[in-house]
Amino acid sequence: MLSPVQTNRYRRHVQLPEIGAGGQARLLAARVLVVGAGGLGCPVLQYLAAAGVGTLGIVDSDRVELSNLQRQILFGDADVGQRKAEAAARALRRQNPEIRCEVHSTRLNQANVRALVSQYELIVDGSDNFATRYLLNDACVSLGRPLVSGAIYKFEGQVSVFNYQGGPTYRCLFPQPPASATEAPNCEATGVLGVLPGLIGCAQATEALKVLLGLGQVLSGRLWVFDALTFETRTLRFPRHPERALINLDTANPADYGDLCQTSLPPLTPAELRALLTRSAPTPPLLIDVREPVEYAAGHLPGAMLLPLSQLAARAAELPPDQDIVLYCQRGGRSATAATLLRAEPGFAGRVRELAGGYDAVLNEE
């Protein structure tokens, strides 16, 4: 039963015979997990919160960077340096105080995915890497959860719904991950039109509401592809492959999850980095600055090697094979992406760490 305030807030939903008060009550009782509070996750979260989805789980371990503000519309200048999941939750609570936000400021991995996914009835994937997509798919198969998936690249995006009412899974469409990190570029390395994640994220939110309410024809067994340059769309159909659809957390090849199945070392604080550099003499870890040359020239950590994120995967073979590595950027976002890319390359898992808060954290200590 909706309260008078709820009836007023969600009036435009209640007026739709396909939703009505009963459908709105279902939304208020729903629990949805959104993985990634970035370009895709922001519009997904914003529209699901506005729609009155009662509980939103937010998974993201990154911090807000200035370069995020071009497309990640839940954040502003005041949020730079803050944890994305926490900043997103604050914005959503301001937007709709009725909903509950459950913050998970952690990186999704093989150790925590089952516990996180099991708490929610629907999963929305706003991640930016293949390892997480396969891990989420397999968890949803194991736990019987539908998965609303979105992806973007430069000017193009795509959306589909996997594992819905016995329909195809992500592996039915994409059986195997790319052979290497160099074949899986993301926004950090290639750039993206700022409005594109909003368009694709809104489509994901639409599919999430359809699943929760049992409305219309869900994009199960269909991949919706959008080209922003031509404003043309295509819908590609794909079948369920029984053998692929059965792959789950217990039967998948752990290598599909890249470094997500590794126990990654936690990021270093500036004080911990100084201590590590002192203790590790005469062979300290290699410091790598993954920013652009103009940022490096403006100031960098003593002894740091410049290797921009856009060149990292291509030049990984140049790095020493037996030396620990510490990556840093301005505030920590790009170094997290760099760590993911580098750990996916042969021989690097277990010896790559990041500097929490990046170069700014060192400057703020001085």
NORCOR-V544965 format. One record per pair of residues at least 4 apart in sequence whose C-alpha atoms are under 6 Angstrom apart, sorted by the first residue. I is the first residue (numbers start at 1). J is the second residue. Records with the same first field share a line. If there is no record, write none. Layout:
I->J  J
This chain:
2->6  7
6->10
7->11
14->20  21
16->20
19->23
27->53
28->52  53  54
29->54
30->53  54
31->55  120  121
32->56  120  122  123
33->56  57  120  123
34->57  58  124
35->59  125  126
36->41  59  60  126  127
37->41  42  60
38->42  72
39->71  72  197
40->126  197  201
41->45  126
42->72  74
43->198  201
44->201  202  205
45->49
47->51
48->53
49->53
54->99
55->99  100  101
56->101
57->101  102
58->85  103  104
59->104  105
60->85  105  106  107
61->105  106  107
62->83  84  333
63->81  82  83  84
64->80  81  82  84
65->80
68->72
70->194
71->194
75->79
84->88
85->103  105
89->101
93->97
108->113
109->113  260
110->261
113->117
114->118
122->145  146
123->147
124->147  148
125->149
131->257  258
132->136
138->248  249
139->249
140->144  145
141->248
142->248
146->162  163  164
147->161  162
148->161
149->159  160  161
150->158  159
151->157  158
152->156  157
154->191  192
155->193  228
156->226  227
157->225  226
158->224  225
159->223  224
160->219  223
161->219  220
162->168  169  170  220
163->167  168  169
168->172  221  240
169->245
171->175  244
172->240  241  244
178->183
181->341
182->313
187->191  192
189->310
197->201
198->202
209->213
210->214  215
221->237  238
222->236  237
223->235  236
224->234  235
225->233  234
226->233
227->231  232
241->245
247->251  252
248->252
257->261
258->344
259->343  344
267->353  354  355  356
268->272  273  355  356
269->356
270->362
276->280
277->284
280->284
285->324  325
286->325
287->304  326
288->304  305  306  327
289->305  306  307  328  329
290->307  308  309  329
291->308  329
292->308
296->300
312->316
324->351
325->352
326->352  353  354
327->335  354
328->335  354  355  358
329->334  335  358
330->358  359  360
331->357  358  360
332->356  357  358
335->339
339->343
343->348  349
357->361
